[in-house]
Amino acid sequence: MRVFSDIDPDTYDRIEKVVKEGKYRDVDQFIRVAVQNQLNIEKANEEQTPPQKEPQTNKKSDGGYAWGYTIPDNPPVSSPHQMDREKQLLFQQYYRFFPLIPVLIELAEVTAETGEPAVLDEFRNHIAQEIKPLRDAIVTWEQTNDVKKKNRKSTGLPKMDVKNPEYSEKRYLDHFVGKIRKRDLMPKAFPHTLGFVSYEPIDEEKCLIQLTPAGKKLIQHKNPLISNGPDAPALSREEQEYIVSHLQEKLPAEYQLMEFIYTTLPDEGNETYTTWIDEFGEHLRSVGELDSDASEDRVRSHIAGALSRMVELGILERGSKRGVYVPSTPPEKLVGDAAKPTA
């Protein structure tokens, strides 16, 4: 909604001076920040404090984890930060979609409660704590059931059994919550590239985030693992369909890469994907993702990330030996009515 207001010339000149000093992107941003600051002051000065909402927790009294969640009806949404997504391929180290789901759910809850965007740094700290009980519950289940590494559903979540767990946590937060590149205030994150989270950098130190309409639609599909526990799939069929449909519409180069991989791999599944590394490299070069002299290792890295995501989406299945992937469901079969939430 656009609101018009009369501002006296002296005040406007003072605003323009502050903007020219580089503290704000433009006059509109200054006014938005000023309005938000005044709303915060009014809220703090309210004589009657509203009843405090009990913090939601998934911890049971016996120390276990209570599976299940609800999505608020009214989380605020905004458009994704502008970027050219048409030719964009997903960063190769984004191996799974599931680690993003709890971030989107938590962002919906936090922003619905306040009615405002969250501050990125504060939300990173919030997720750092909230993700641990979920991670621990999944890892405990994997250890109890002797789940092989290739089938672990905790992949992508912060690791606790490594030499540097702080680095693992930072990596998770950087990838799935996001950060702002200071030299140009550009967001760097999986949900930014996908267009599921809106990032509004204010300056080098502050960025506001909230769901986009696409991110809100995704979490309206119930996630089976968070709802029922690690015995359930990491993604529902509805989530898979929604993500693939979204990629086809918003990141067509990524969707075309999945199609190319699917049609290139044979149905027999006797050879590793590296057998076709030259074909994969040629495709990546044709879409401008790699230079003409890019090494085989760079090609392998890009394709390995795509293969892992395609397994999670149900497009491929892992073969009987390492590096073997078998086509399962063509991407176009997952495109259709996926944008219609079932929950």
C-alpha positions as CSV (number, residue, x, y, z in Angstrom):
1,M,0.0,0.0,0.0
2,R,1.4,3.4,-0.9
3,V,0.6,6.3,1.5
4,F,1.1,10.0,0.5
5,S,1.9,12.7,3.0
6,D,2.8,16.4,3.0
7,I,6.3,17.1,4.3
8,D,7.5,20.7,4.8
9,P,10.4,21.7,2.6
10,D,12.9,22.1,5.5
11,T,12.2,18.6,6.8
12,Y,12.5,17.1,3.3
13,D,15.8,18.9,2.8
14,R,17.1,17.4,6.1
15,I,16.0,14.0,5.0
16,E,17.7,14.3,1.7
17,K,20.9,15.4,3.4
18,V,20.9,12.2,5.6
19,V,20.3,10.1,2.5
20,K,23.2,11.7,0.6
21,E,25.4,10.8,3.6
22,G,24.9,7.2,2.6
23,K,23.0,6.2,5.7
24,Y,19.9,5.2,3.7
25,R,19.3,4.0,0.2
26,D,16.7,6.6,-0.7
27,V,14.0,8.9,0.9
28,D,11.4,6.1,0.8
29,Q,13.7,3.8,2.9
30,F,14.3,6.7,5.5
31,I,10.5,7.2,5.8
32,R,9.8,3.4,6.2
33,V,12.5,3.2,8.9
34,A,11.1,6.3,10.7
35,V,7.6,4.9,10.7
36,Q,8.8,1.6,12.0
37,N,10.8,3.3,14.8
38,Q,7.8,5.3,15.9
39,L,5.6,2.2,15.9
40,N,8.1,0.5,18.1
41,I,8.1,3.5,20.5
42,E,4.3,3.5,20.7
43,K,4.3,-0.2,21.4
44,A,6.8,0.2,24.2
45,N,4.7,3.0,25.7
46,E,1.5,1.1,25.9
47,E,0.1,1.3,29.4
48,Q,-1.4,-2.1,29.4
49,T,0.9,-5.0,28.5
50,P,-0.9,-7.6,26.4
51,P,-0.9,-11.2,27.7
52,Q,2.3,-13.0,27.0
53,K,2.1,-15.8,24.5
54,E,3.5,-19.0,25.9
55,P,6.7,-19.9,24.0
56,Q,6.2,-22.8,21.7
57,T,8.5,-25.7,22.4
58,N,8.9,-29.2,21.1
59,K,10.5,-30.5,24.2
60,K,8.6,-33.1,26.2
61,S,8.8,-33.2,30.0
62,D,10.9,-36.3,29.9
63,G,13.5,-34.6,27.7
64,G,12.3,-36.2,24.4
65,Y,11.1,-34.3,21.3
66,A,7.4,-33.7,20.6
67,W,6.8,-34.1,16.9
68,G,4.2,-31.9,15.3
69,Y,3.6,-28.2,14.6
70,T,1.1,-25.6,13.4
71,I,1.5,-22.8,10.9
72,P,0.2,-19.4,11.8
73,D,-2.5,-18.0,9.5
74,N,-1.1,-14.5,9.1
75,P,2.7,-14.3,8.8
76,P,3.7,-11.1,7.0
77,V,5.1,-11.6,3.5
78,S,7.0,-9.4,1.0
79,S,8.5,-9.8,-2.4
80,P,11.9,-11.5,-2.8
81,H,15.0,-9.3,-3.1
82,Q,15.6,-8.6,-6.7
83,M,18.0,-10.9,-8.7
84,D,18.1,-12.5,-12.1
85,R,16.9,-16.0,-11.2
86,E,16.1,-17.1,-14.8
87,K,19.6,-18.3,-15.5
88,Q,20.6,-19.0,-11.9
89,L,21.7,-22.5,-10.8
90,L,21.6,-23.4,-7.2
91,F,24.9,-23.3,-5.3
92,Q,26.4,-26.8,-5.3
93,Q,26.8,-27.0,-1.6
94,Y,23.0,-26.7,-1.0
95,Y,22.6,-30.5,-0.9
96,R,19.1,-30.8,0.7
97,F,15.8,-28.9,0.9
98,F,14.7,-30.3,4.2
99,P,17.1,-28.2,6.4
100,L,15.3,-25.2,5.0
101,I,11.8,-26.2,6.1
102,P,12.2,-25.7,9.9
103,V,13.7,-22.2,9.2
104,L,10.7,-21.2,7.1
105,I,8.3,-22.6,9.7
106,E,10.1,-20.7,12.5
107,L,10.2,-17.5,10.5
108,A,6.5,-17.7,10.0
109,E,5.9,-18.1,13.7
110,V,8.3,-15.3,14.8
111,T,7.0,-12.7,12.3
112,A,3.3,-13.7,12.8
113,E,3.7,-13.1,16.5
114,T,5.1,-9.6,16.1
115,G,3.4,-8.7,12.9
116,E,6.7,-7.4,11.6
117,P,9.8,-8.7,9.7
118,A,12.5,-10.3,11.8
119,V,16.0,-8.8,12.2
120,L,18.4,-11.2,10.4
121,D,21.1,-11.4,13.1
122,E,18.6,-11.9,15.9
123,F,16.8,-14.6,13.9
124,R,20.1,-16.4,13.2
125,N,20.7,-16.6,16.9
126,H,17.1,-17.8,17.4
127,I,17.5,-20.6,14.9
128,A,20.9,-21.6,16.3
129,Q,19.0,-22.6,19.5
130,E,15.7,-23.8,18.0
131,I,17.3,-26.2,15.5
132,K,19.3,-28.2,18.1
133,P,16.4,-30.2,19.7
134,L,15.2,-31.2,16.2
135,R,18.7,-32.1,15.1
136,D,19.4,-34.1,18.2
137,A,16.1,-36.1,17.9
138,I,16.9,-37.0,14.3
139,V,20.5,-38.0,15.0
140,T,19.4,-40.1,17.9
141,W,16.9,-42.0,15.7
142,E,19.6,-42.5,13.0
143,Q,22.1,-43.9,15.6
144,T,19.5,-46.2,17.1
145,N,18.5,-47.5,13.7
146,D,22.0,-47.6,12.3
147,V,21.1,-45.5,9.4
148,K,23.7,-45.4,6.6
149,K,25.3,-42.0,5.9
150,K,23.7,-41.8,2.4
151,N,20.2,-42.1,3.9
152,R,20.6,-39.8,6.9
153,K,17.9,-37.2,7.2
154,S,20.1,-35.0,9.5
155,T,22.4,-34.2,6.5
156,G,22.6,-30.4,6.2
157,L,21.7,-29.7,9.8
158,P,24.5,-28.5,12.2
159,K,26.8,-31.3,13.2
160,M,27.5,-32.0,16.8
161,D,30.1,-34.8,16.5
162,V,32.8,-32.9,14.6
163,K,36.0,-31.1,15.8
164,N,34.5,-27.7,15.1
165,P,30.8,-27.7,15.8
166,E,30.8,-23.8,15.8
167,Y,31.9,-23.8,12.1
168,S,29.2,-26.4,11.2
169,E,26.6,-24.2,12.9
170,K,27.8,-21.1,11.1
171,R,27.7,-22.9,7.8
172,Y,24.1,-24.0,8.4
173,L,23.0,-20.5,9.4
174,D,24.8,-19.0,6.4
175,H,23.3,-21.4,3.9
176,F,19.7,-21.8,5.3
177,V,19.1,-18.5,7.2
178,G,21.4,-16.3,5.2
179,K,23.8,-13.4,5.5
180,I,24.4,-10.1,3.7
181,R,27.5,-9.4,1.7
182,K,28.7,-6.1,3.0
183,R,30.3,-4.7,-0.2
184,D,27.0,-4.5,-2.0
185,L,24.4,-5.5,0.6
186,M,23.4,-8.5,-1.5
187,P,21.8,-11.5,0.4
188,K,23.6,-14.8,0.1
189,A,21.4,-17.8,1.1
190,F,19.6,-20.8,-0.3
191,P,16.1,-19.3,0.5
192,H,17.2,-16.0,-1.2
193,T,18.1,-17.8,-4.4
194,L,14.9,-19.8,-4.3
195,G,12.9,-16.7,-3.5
196,F,11.3,-18.2,-0.4
197,V,12.5,-15.5,2.0
198,S,12.5,-11.7,1.5
199,Y,15.7,-9.8,2.6
200,E,15.6,-6.1,3.0
201,P,19.1,-4.8,3.9
202,I,19.0,-1.5,5.8
203,D,22.7,-1.1,6.1
204,E,25.8,-3.2,6.7
205,E,24.7,-4.1,10.2
206,K,21.0,-4.6,9.8
207,C,18.7,-6.6,7.5
208,L,15.0,-7.4,7.8
209,I,13.6,-10.7,6.7
210,Q,10.2,-12.3,6.3
211,L,8.6,-15.0,4.1
212,T,7.7,-14.3,0.5
213,P,4.3,-15.5,-0.8
214,A,6.1,-18.5,-2.4
215,G,7.8,-19.4,0.9
216,K,4.4,-19.1,2.7
217,K,2.8,-21.5,0.2
218,L,5.5,-24.1,0.7
219,I,5.1,-24.4,4.4
220,Q,1.3,-24.7,4.0
221,H,2.1,-28.3,2.8
222,K,2.7,-30.3,6.0
223,N,6.2,-31.7,6.4
224,P,5.9,-35.4,7.3
225,L,9.2,-35.6,9.2
226,I,8.6,-32.6,11.5
227,S,5.0,-33.7,11.9
228,N,5.5,-37.4,12.7
229,G,9.2,-38.1,13.3
230,P,12.2,-39.4,11.4
231,D,10.4,-42.6,10.3
232,A,8.5,-40.4,7.9
233,P,10.0,-39.1,4.6
234,A,12.0,-35.8,4.7
235,L,9.6,-34.3,2.2
236,S,6.0,-35.0,1.3
237,R,5.0,-35.6,-2.3
238,E,3.2,-32.3,-2.1
239,E,6.3,-30.5,-1.0
240,Q,8.3,-32.2,-3.8
241,E,5.8,-31.2,-6.4
242,Y,5.6,-27.6,-5.1
243,I,9.4,-27.2,-5.1
244,V,9.9,-28.7,-8.6
245,S,7.0,-26.6,-10.0
246,H,8.6,-23.5,-8.4
247,L,12.0,-24.3,-9.9
248,Q,10.4,-24.7,-13.4
249,E,8.7,-21.3,-13.1
250,K,11.3,-19.2,-11.2
251,L,14.7,-21.0,-11.8
252,P,14.3,-22.5,-15.2
253,A,18.0,-23.1,-15.7
254,E,18.0,-25.3,-12.6
255,Y,14.9,-27.2,-13.8
256,Q,16.6,-27.8,-17.2
257,L,19.7,-29.1,-15.5
258,M,17.6,-31.6,-13.6
259,E,15.9,-32.7,-16.8
260,F,19.3,-33.1,-18.6
261,I,20.6,-35.2,-15.7
262,Y,17.5,-37.3,-15.7
263,T,17.5,-38.0,-19.4
264,T,21.3,-38.6,-19.5
265,L,21.5,-41.2,-16.8
266,P,20.6,-44.7,-18.0
267,D,17.7,-46.7,-16.4
268,E,20.0,-49.7,-15.6
269,G,22.0,-47.9,-13.0
270,N,25.2,-49.9,-13.3
271,E,27.7,-47.1,-13.8
272,T,28.6,-44.0,-11.7
273,Y,27.4,-40.6,-12.8
274,T,31.1,-39.6,-13.5
275,T,30.8,-41.8,-16.7
276,W,28.9,-38.8,-18.2
277,I,31.0,-36.1,-16.6
278,D,31.9,-34.7,-20.1
279,E,28.2,-34.4,-21.1
280,F,27.4,-32.7,-17.8
281,G,30.3,-30.3,-18.1
282,E,29.2,-29.4,-21.6
283,H,25.7,-28.6,-20.4
284,L,27.0,-26.4,-17.6
285,R,29.2,-24.5,-20.0
286,S,26.4,-24.0,-22.4
287,V,24.3,-22.2,-19.8
288,G,27.2,-20.1,-18.7
289,E,27.7,-21.6,-15.3
290,L,31.3,-22.7,-16.0
291,D,34.1,-21.3,-18.0
292,S,35.3,-23.3,-21.1
293,D,38.4,-24.4,-19.1
294,A,36.7,-25.4,-15.9
295,S,38.2,-28.4,-14.3
296,E,36.5,-31.8,-14.0
297,D,36.4,-31.3,-10.2
298,R,34.2,-28.2,-10.6
299,V,31.8,-30.1,-12.9
300,R,31.7,-33.0,-10.4
301,S,30.9,-30.6,-7.5
302,H,28.0,-28.9,-9.4
303,I,26.5,-32.2,-10.5
304,A,26.9,-33.9,-7.1
305,G,24.9,-31.1,-5.4
306,A,22.1,-31.4,-8.1
307,L,22.0,-35.2,-7.7
308,S,21.6,-35.0,-4.0
309,R,18.7,-32.6,-4.3
310,M,17.1,-34.7,-7.0
311,V,17.1,-37.8,-4.8
312,E,15.4,-35.8,-2.1
313,L,12.8,-34.6,-4.6
314,G,12.1,-38.2,-5.7
315,I,13.4,-37.7,-9.2
316,L,16.4,-40.1,-8.7
317,E,17.1,-43.1,-6.5
318,R,20.5,-44.0,-5.1
319,G,21.9,-47.2,-6.7
320,S,23.5,-50.2,-5.0
321,K,27.0,-48.7,-5.1
322,R,28.5,-45.3,-4.4
323,G,28.0,-42.8,-7.2
324,V,25.3,-44.7,-9.0
325,Y,21.9,-42.9,-9.4
326,V,18.8,-44.4,-11.1
327,P,16.1,-42.3,-12.8
328,S,12.8,-42.7,-10.9
329,T,10.3,-39.9,-11.6
330,P,10.8,-37.5,-14.5
331,P,10.7,-33.9,-13.4
332,E,7.7,-33.1,-15.6
333,K,5.6,-35.6,-13.6
334,L,6.1,-33.5,-10.5
335,V,4.9,-30.3,-12.2
336,G,1.2,-29.6,-12.1
337,D,-1.2,-28.6,-9.4
338,A,1.6,-28.4,-6.8
339,A,0.9,-24.7,-6.1
340,K,-2.4,-25.7,-4.4
341,P,-1.6,-26.3,-0.7
342,T,-3.3,-29.3,1.0
343,A,-2.9,-28.1,4.6
